[in-house]
Amino acid sequence: MIVTFRNRSMKLLTEEQKERIKRAVEYAEKKTSGEIVPYIVQSSDVYLEAFFKSALIFNIIALFLFFTIYELQNLGFLSQWSKWDKYLTLPYVIIVTFIFTIIGFLICYIPPVRRFFAGKELLDQRVHARAKEAFLEREVFLTKNRTGVLLFISYFEHRVVVLGDSGINQHVTQKDWEEIVQLIIQGIKNNDIASGIEKAIEKCGELLQKSGLAIAIDDINEISNEITEKKD
């Protein structure tokens, strides 16, 4: 499942925060055979499509402005602009259109603008795909009874994803995952993402235990308890 959150700028976790999250994972896994894997990325993709889409739209705007001015002049509404006729020639049109295109491309370096031009559907697709990559990278699927769960946060897109392996998904409902995601989002809203992740991990441990995935006598720690945080 993917849930969207709103936030301001997100900072990298400190070593103290990472250690707190690691301890939270260790404590939660004392109650359950599940393996909880927190994972953070700054962005799930570059979104080149958004850059080109923005550049194309600005290009069209420039051409539309030239066309509108040209037509208004022909209709006599802008007769006082006759001295500007030389600026409606092809070389000027090309130069101005090129400048607008570059502006459209560069403006996408502003995160909200890039998210806007990327669109919700593409953001969801790329975040989900990146979460799957993280699932494979951390080998969440290699647990003995397929009881791994990934808590994935993508800052740029403002998305939180929970991916449970097959041994967990058959015991846990969508509503249960939503409760865990909301704990992370609340921590982000409070500008304390580490606490949000800690609470989500604790709740995750309790949920898995209640769902019949209590810790076994021969249980071992199958996946590192360290949080993964990608800086780029």
C-alpha positions in Angstrom: 0.0 0.0 0.0 1.1 3.6 -0.7 0.1 6.6 1.4 0.9 10.2 0.7 2.0 12.7 3.3 2.7 16.4 3.3 5.8 17.9 4.8 8.4 20.6 4.6 12.1 19.9 4.1 13.3 16.5 5.4 16.6 16.1 7.1 18.9 13.1 7.1 18.7 11.0 10.3 21.4 11.5 12.9 23.4 8.6 14.2 21.5 8.8 17.5 18.2 8.6 15.7 19.4 5.6 13.6 20.5 3.9 16.8 17.1 4.5 18.4 15.4 3.0 15.3 17.7 0.0 15.4 16.9 -0.6 19.1 13.1 -0.3 18.3 13.5 -3.1 15.6 15.4 -5.3 18.1 12.7 -4.8 20.7 9.8 -5.4 18.3 11.4 -8.6 16.9 11.6 -10.1 20.4 7.8 -10.5 20.3 7.5 -11.9 16.7 9.1 -14.1 14.1 8.6 -11.3 11.6 11.5 -9.2 10.3 10.9 -5.5 10.2 13.0 -3.5 7.7 12.9 0.4 7.7 14.2 2.0 4.6 14.4 5.7 3.5 15.3 7.3 0.2 15.5 11.0 -0.7 13.8 10.3 -4.0 12.6 7.2 -5.9 13.4 8.7 -9.3 14.7 11.7 -11.2 11.5 12.1 -13.2 13.0 13.3 -16.5 9.5 13.1 -18.0 8.5 16.0 -15.8 11.4 18.1 -17.0 10.6 17.5 -20.7 6.8 17.9 -20.1 7.4 21.3 -18.4 9.8 22.4 -21.2 7.3 21.4 -23.8 4.5 23.3 -22.1 6.6 26.5 -21.7 7.6 26.1 -25.4 3.9 26.0 -26.4 3.1 29.0 -24.2 5.8 31.1 -26.0 4.5 30.1 -29.4 0.9 30.8 -28.3 1.9 34.3 -27.1 3.6 35.1 -30.4 0.6 33.8 -32.3 -1.8 35.8 -30.2 0.1 39.1 -30.6 0.4 38.5 -34.3 -3.3 37.9 -34.7 -4.3 40.9 -32.6 -2.0 43.1 -34.6 -3.6 41.9 -37.8 -7.0 42.7 -36.4 -5.8 46.2 -35.5 -6.1 45.8 -31.7 -2.3 46.4 -31.3 -1.7 49.0 -33.9 0.3 51.0 -31.4 2.8 48.1 -31.3 3.7 48.4 -35.0 7.3 49.4 -34.0 7.6 46.0 -32.4 7.0 44.2 -35.7 10.6 43.3 -36.1 10.4 41.2 -32.9 7.7 39.0 -34.5 10.2 37.7 -37.1 11.3 34.1 -37.2 14.8 34.6 -35.5 13.2 36.4 -32.5 10.5 33.8 -32.3 13.1 31.0 -32.2 15.2 32.8 -29.6 12.3 33.6 -27.2 10.8 30.1 -27.6 14.2 28.6 -26.8 14.5 30.8 -23.7 11.0 29.8 -22.5 11.9 26.1 -23.1 15.0 26.4 -21.0 13.0 28.1 -18.2 10.5 25.3 -18.4 13.2 22.8 -18.0 15.1 24.5 -15.2 12.0 25.3 -13.2 11.5 21.6 -12.6 14.5 21.7 -10.2 12.0 23.1 -7.8 10.6 20.0 -6.0 6.9 21.0 -5.9 7.0 21.9 -9.6 8.6 18.6 -10.5 6.0 16.7 -8.5 3.2 18.7 -10.3 4.5 17.9 -13.8 5.3 14.3 -12.9 1.7 13.7 -11.7 0.3 11.5 -8.9 0.1 8.3 -11.0 3.7 8.4 -12.1 4.9 9.3 -8.6 3.0 6.3 -7.2 4.4 4.0 -9.9 8.0 5.0 -9.3 7.8 4.9 -5.5 6.2 1.4 -5.6 8.9 0.2 -8.1 11.6 1.7 -5.9 10.1 0.0 -2.8 10.2 -3.3 -4.6 13.9 -2.7 -5.4 14.5 -2.0 -1.7 12.6 -5.2 -0.8 15.0 -7.2 -3.0 18.1 -5.3 -2.0 17.5 -6.0 1.7 16.5 -9.5 0.9 13.3 -9.2 2.9 12.0 -12.3 1.0 14.7 -14.6 2.4 13.2 -15.1 5.8 12.4 -18.7 6.8 8.6 -18.3 6.8 8.4 -15.3 4.4 7.6 -13.1 7.4 9.5 -9.9 6.4 8.0 -6.5 6.2 9.4 -3.4 4.6 8.6 0.1 5.9 9.6 2.4 2.9 9.7 6.2 3.0 10.4 8.3 -0.1 11.0 12.0 0.9 10.7 13.8 -2.4 7.4 12.1 -3.4 6.0 12.4 0.1 5.1 8.7 0.1 5.1 5.9 2.6 4.9 2.3 1.4 4.5 -0.9 3.4 5.4 -4.2 1.7 4.8 -7.4 3.5 6.0 -10.8 2.3 3.5 -13.6 1.6 3.8 -15.1 5.1 2.6 -11.8 6.6 0.1 -10.6 4.1 -2.2 -13.6 4.7 -2.5 -12.6 8.4 -2.6 -8.8 8.2 -5.3 -6.6 6.6 -5.0 -3.3 4.7 -6.5 -1.4 7.6 -3.8 -2.8 9.9 -1.1 -1.5 7.6 -2.8 1.9 7.4 -2.5 2.3 11.1 1.2 1.7 11.0 1.7 4.1 8.1 -0.2 6.8 9.9 2.2 6.6 12.9 5.1 7.4 10.5 3.2 10.2 8.9 2.3 11.7 12.2 6.0 11.7 13.2 6.8 13.5 9.9 4.1 16.1 10.6 5.6 16.6 14.1 9.0 17.1 12.5 10.2 14.0 14.3 10.4 11.2 11.8 12.6 9.0 14.0 9.9 8.9 16.7 7.3 8.1 14.0 9.3 5.2 12.7 9.9 3.9 16.2 6.2 3.9 17.0 5.4 2.3 13.7 8.0 -0.5 14.3 6.6 -1.0 17.8 3.1 -1.3 16.5 4.2 -3.5 13.7 5.7 -5.9 16.2 2.5 -6.0 18.3 0.4 -6.5 15.2 2.5 -9.4 13.9 2.4 -11.0 17.3 -1.4 -10.7 17.6 -1.7 -12.0 14.0 -0.3 -15.4 15.0 3.4 -14.6 14.2 4.7 -14.9 17.7 8.4 -15.5 18.1 9.5 -19.1 17.9 11.8 -20.9 20.2 14.4 -21.4 17.5 13.9 -17.9 16.0 17.0 -16.1 14.8 17.6 -12.6 13.5 17.6 -13.1 9.7 17.9 -9.5 8.5 20.0 -6.7 9.9 18.2 -4.3 12.2 19.9 -1.3 10.8 17.8 1.3 9.0 18.8 2.0 5.4 18.9 5.6 4.3 19.9 6.5 0.8 21.1 10.1 0.4 20.6 10.3 -3.4 
